[in-house]
Structure formats: C-alpha cells, structure tokens
C-alpha cells in the first residue's frame, strides 16, 4: 500500500512539474512576442526616416495631418474620408506589422490575405434563407477602451500601472483620429478585424445550423431553415456587449433574390447578374467593331466577370477572339 501511494505521489509531482513547465514556456513565448512587437514598432518607425522628435510632434496633434473629403454613399448621403498626409501615412504603414500581430477569426472575409467578396458569398451559396445585418459607424465606434482590450496583451507583459498603458498608447495615437478609427487610414481595417475576432466567434456559436461571415461591417447569417426574427435580438446583445450598435435600417432578410457583398446567388451558383453581362457584351462588341468605349474600363469589367464567373468569361473571350483588338485574353 505504501508503495502504491508513493507511486501516486510521484505521478502527481511529475504532472505538476510538467504543468508549471508548460506554463513557463507559454509565459516565455508571450514575453518574446511582446518584446518582438515593441521592437517591430520601434524599428518600423526608425525605418520611416522621420526623426523621433518629428514623430512625437505629429502624434501630439494628428488631426492636422489628415486631408478630409466626402464621397457619396450608395444608400444616399455622404461618407467622410480622412486620408493621412504623407508623413503620418508612412508612420501608419510602418506600424502595420504590430497592428497585424493579433489573430483574426476564420469568419472574417475582408481585407486579409485570401479574403474577398467572392469568398464571402461562396460560404452562403447553398443557403435558402439569408439575413444581412450592418454595424453602425463601424470604424469610428472603435474607441481607445476597445482598442486597449485587444492590443494591450500584444504590447505589454508584467507591466504595472501607467508603464503598461504607455506601451500601447503610442500605437493608439498613430492609428486613431477623434477618439475612433479614421475611414481612410491603412491601419483601420486590420485593427477592426482583430478587435472583432472574439465577437465573430460568439456570433458563429449562436446556432450550429446557421452559417456566419463578416465582410467589414456587413454580417451575413444563412441557413437552410427560416431564421426567426428573435434571432436578431440575440445578435444585437453580442454586438452591443462588444461596444457596437446595429444599423436597423440595413437589417433585412433574403429569400427569393439573394445578394451577398454585391454578388448574386442563383441555385447555388455565384453570378454578377444578367443585365451586367448583357451590357458588357454589348460594350465589347461596340468597341471592337465601331471603336466606341474605353478599353481599360471594359477590361476591368471583364476581369470582374472572370473573377466571379470564370467559365462565362471564357465564353465571351472566345466569342470575340477573331476581332479582338484590346487583348481580352
């Protein structure tokens, strides 16, 4: 009996040693990652060839280093674009490696490598019922508190008080404008994706029979079964808890005509639409036979067709191959 208990004690001791050893290895990996992120930011800023004093001067008041203008929204109204000026733009580009340090969720289909509007639509092409929900004022809603919650762990470790805050505070000054993320900065989309990672996971777990994806601020939920309106309340609770709000004006269900991020879904296949293809064929014919139209514009539209419907694009190219003067191939 003594031998048995002795062996059990020894096994427990070994288990605890392995546990603490694993914990130490994890802590070391985190510490090395944090040091790397700080080092990357420092090296990145030095690589801009903008002096340290000048960088601090710019970050004291970044509002002075943006060009503001408005563009028309497809839904009506105007959207303010804040484009960083040359020096601040270089500083933001230099910080991208650190900005991209946190992971994104597999439900994100915008801005990241391999992500696209087509990928977003493909995940829902077999669904019978689709729900679209839009996040209101997505980038401007990402304030410092939300930003710190995600990025503090990637810039700080075993820091105390203000010293920890200062580690990530500089990055926030680089990427923010007026208490939120500016629409027009190269850093904003990547930060938003990483801040939404945890929320994406929560939304995807709401119902196993519902497929979820997010393209920027557009959230798509699809299913073979009808989606109850009460499901929106569950979505809204998670969105609100993350510090965002739903734009109810852009909340709608799709059943007969389905369109996801600009791509139509017909019988489980992706399409850019019959009218688009008819007009494109007419414009190609007019240019090749009469010289009307702009070749670069036509090639761009044909490239979009080839991206969404590659087989149909080949048909068009082969049809006009004999009179092709703008190298549609």
N, C-alpha and C positions, 0 to 999 in steps of 0.2 A: 504493500500500500504506500509506504514511504517513497519507494522508487517511482510509483505512478505519479504521485503529487509533485515529486521533484522534476519529473519529465514535463508535466503540465506547466509548472512554473517556468521552466527553461523555455518552453514553446512560447509562453506569454511574453517573456523577456525578449526573445528574438523578434516577435511580432511588433512589439513596441519600438524596438530599435529600428526595424525596417520602416515603421510608420514615421518616426521622427526624422529618419534619414531622408525619406521621400519628401517630407515637409521642408527640410533644409534645402534639398535640391530645388524644390519649387520656388522657395524664397530667393535662392541664388539666381534662378532663371529670371524671376521678376526684377530683381535688383539689376542684373546685367541688362535687361530690356530697357528699364528706366534710364540707366546710365547711357545706353545707346541712343535713346530718343532725345535726351538732353544734348548729347554730343552731336547728333544729326542736326538739331536745330541750330546749335552754335556754329557748326561747320557750314551749314546751309546759308546762314546769314552772312558769314565771312566771305562766302563764295559770290555774294551779290556785288562785291567790290564797292559797297556803300559803307562809309565809315561808321563805326559804332556810335559816335555822337550824333551823326545824322539820322541813324535808325531810331535812336531814342527821341530825337526831335520830331520825327514823323509820327511815332507812336504816341506822343504826347497829345496830338490832336489829328487823328486820321481823317476826320470829316473834311479837312482842307485838301485831302489827296484823293478825292473821287470826282468823277465827272458824272453828273446826273442828267438823265433824259427820260422821256416817256415813250412807250410803244403801245399800240392798240391791242387789246385782248380780243381773242376770237369770240368770247362771250359778250363783248361790249365793255366799254370803259377803258381805262388806261392802266398800265403797269409801270412803276418806276424802276428804272435800271440804274444801278450805281456801279460805274466802271472805275476800278482803281487806276490812278495815274501811274506813269512809268516806274518810279522808284518803289511805290507801295506794291505794285504788281510783281516786281522782282522779288520783294521780300516775301510775299504770299507764295509765290512759286517755290521759293527756297524752303518754305515750311511744309510743303506737301508731303514729304516722306514721314514726318511726325504726325501730320493730320491723318494719314492713312494707316497709322500704327494699329488702332483698334480694328477688330474684325467686323465684317458686315454679315447680315443674315443671308441665307440662301433664297429668301423670298424677295430680296431686292433685285430689280431688273433694270435699274437706270444708272448711268454714269460709270459703272465699274467695268473692268476688263471682261469681255464676253457678254455683257449685258446689252439689251436692245429692246426696242418696241416690239420686234418680232418675237423674241423670246417670251416677253410678257404675254402676248396674245396667244402664243402656242400652248401655254400651260392651261388655257381655258377653252381651247378649240372644240373639245368634246362635250362641253357643258350644255345643258338645256336651259339653265337659269343663271343669270349673271347680275350681280349687284355692284354698282360703282359708288364709291364714297371719296370725297375730296377733303383734304386737310386745309383749313382756312389759314391764310397768311403763313405758309409753312416755314420759309427761311426766317422772316422777321420774328416768328414766335420762339425761335431758339435763343433763349436768353443766357446770361452768364451762369446761373444756377444749374440749368440743364446741361450746359457745356461742361461745367466743372465735374458734374456727376459722372460723365463718361470719360473725360480726359485726365482727371486728377491721378487716377491709378497708373496711367501710362507715362506720367511725367514726374511723379513723386513716390517715394517709398521710405518709410520710417522717418518722415519729416514731422515737425511739430509746429502747430500754430501758423503764424504768418509766413514762415520759411517755406511751408508746403504750398500755401496759396500763391506765393511769388513764382513758384516753378512753372505754373500753368498760366498765370496771369499775363505774362508777356505774349504767349501764343494767342490768348483771347483778344488782346489789343491788336494783334496782327490781322486777325480774321473777322473782327466784328465791326459794326457800324450802328450807332444809335441804340445800343442795347440788344441788338439782334444780328443775324447774319444777312449781309447785303446780297441782293439779287444782282449778279454781275461779277462777283469775285470767284476765282477759280477754286477756292477752298470750300465755299459754301455747300455745294452738292455732296462732297465727300464727308464733310462733318455731319451733315443731316442724315446720311445713310448710316453712319456709325452710331449716332445718337438714337436712331430708330431701331437698332438691332434687337434690343430686348423687347420692345413693343411689337415688332414683327413676329417674334417667337410667340408672344402671348396671344396675338390675333390668330395665328395659324393653329393654335391649340383649342380654339373655341369650339370647333366641331370637326371631327375627323372626316366627315363626308363633304366638307366644304374646302375647296382649294383657294388659297390666298396668295396674292402677289402685290407688290407695291412698286410703282414706277414714279419716283419722286414723291409728289403729294397725292397721286392717284392710287387709291387702293381698290383692288378688284377681288371679289369673292364669287366663286362659281360652284355650281352643284348640279347633279342630275335631278335632284328633288327641288321643289319650290322653297325659296328662302323666306322665312316668316319675317314680317316687319319688326317683330320684337327683337330680332337678331341685331338690328341697328342699335338698340339701346345697350346691348352687351358690348358692341364695338365702341360706342361712344364712351362708355365707362372707362375702358382701357386707354382710349385716346386722351381723354380728359386727365386721367391719372398721370400720363406722360407729359402733361403741360401743353397740350394742343387742343384744338376745337374742330369740330366737323363743320364743313360748309354745307348746310342742309339744302341750299339752292342747287347744288350739284350732286345731290344724292338721288339715284334713280335705279330702277330695275330694268333689265333687258331680257326679253323672251323671244319675240319674233325677229326683230332686227338687232343683231349683236355687233357691237364695235368696241374693240379694246385698243387703247392708245393709237387711234387712227386707222386701225386695220379691221376690216370686216371679217366676220366668221360665218361661213355658209356651209352647212352639212359637214362640219368637222374639218373644213379647209380654210386657209387664210386667203384673203383677196383684197385688192386695193379698190375694187368696185368696177362695175361695167361701164359707167359713164366716164371714169378716168381713162380706162383702156381705149374706149371708142375715140375720145378726144386725142389721145396720144397717137393712135394710128393715123388719124386724120392729119395731125400736125406733121408727122413724119412724111406722109405722102405729099403734102403741100410743099414741104421744104425740098424733098428730093426731086420733085417734078416741076415745081414752079419757082423755087428759090425763096419762098416765104418762110419767115420764122427765124428763131435764134438757135443755132446748132448746139451750143453749150447747154442751153436750157432743156432742149429735147433730150440730150444725152443724160442729163441729170435725172429727168423724169423716167427715162428708160432704166437707169441704174436703180431707181427706187422700185420699179416693177420687177427687175431681176432679183432684187433682194427679197421681196415678199413672194413673188410668183416666178421663180426661175424658169420653169418649163414654158410658161406662156411668153416670157421674154424671148426665149429661143425661137419660138414660132414666129414672132414679129421680125426678129433679126433675119431669119431665113427667108421670110416673105419679101423683104426689101433688099435682099443681098445683091441682086443684079444691078440695082440702080443706086446703091449706097455710095454717097459722096462725103459722108461725115464720119465714116468708120464706126458704125454702130457696134461692130464686133468687138 
